[in-house]
């Protein structure tokens, strides 16, 4: 019998930790303006620094957001601390002073928040943050998760849940010491010499990455009035109801759950858990199959910011503003940086479309056999 991914178990534990949640609430998403970026992987300006090609686009975009009243939220892997030794961390801030100057100004105005990722995991230690980050951002705290509540006319409508997305992954989390050793001792040197860029931009915004799909199909969908936003995979994601591709994907997933339910008939507890998960997906699927005269789009319960370290001068991110969630990219070419909206979804109706949620104890067992869709 296969086991549920440790990702769902870890994210559920994080989600249900009252102390973690109370310490990480940001402003009301329905009233503020936010830009979410992740995965800059800022290094020391050498051939291993994936951010170098994207800095012009990032700085131009961030200046525009600063002028327009946005709050910046970084979803992890802001600095590349796997490849750069601690003795050289100061050089990261010096080499990329243009970026940090804009971020420092936002921080001074209370418009800058951070979560950590696997590549900047040292920021989990308060003493390390005080030593290396506080000279740049005085008093800043780096969280594992941030929450954006959504309130309309004084009534809570749901929340956006922001984290990096490495939690529970084998090499990025559970075997991270081994992975970091490989990156630090071998990959950084190879990349520095050959100037290899590891992330290629692709104009695909659906759930094609197994990591993203496991978070969505396993975990995010089990929460009502809830949208999860992460980074980590470097792939922008905002999958929507789009003709036949998405409903077929969901139908295949429901069929898989039905097959696993039949296999699990002899185990009452396991069958009960699978049945709960199956009913959640049927509920979400039914919400999309409404009369064409009043269509309700099947909105995702999961989004991914993409990254700011593509192999061309492009950065992608998630805007939350003006009652909308927007997947955007900024392109720097011929000395100018332009913004393009890739996908848009309404904030309130998207939260309402997520349907029911399971109880806090649902993901305490690893025995639930949930497999991501094809």
Protein Blocks (a to p, Z undefined) as FASTA:
>chain_A
ZZddfklmmmmmmmmmmklmmmmcccdfklmccdddehklpaehiaklmklmmmmmmmmm
mmmmmmnopacddeejkbccklpcfklmmmmmmmmmmmmmmmmmmmmnopaccdddfklm
mmmpmklmmmmmmmmmghiacdfbdcddddeehiafbdcdddfhlgopaklmmmmmmmmm
mmmmmmmmmmmmnopafbdcdfbfbdfbfklmmmmmmmmmmpghiacddehnopacdddd
ehjlmmmmmmmmmmmmmmmmmmmmmmmklmmmmmmmmmmmmmmmmmmmccfklccddddf
bdcebiadbfbdcddddddeehiacddddddeehiacdddfbdcdfklmmmmnopaddfk
lmmpfkbccdddZZ
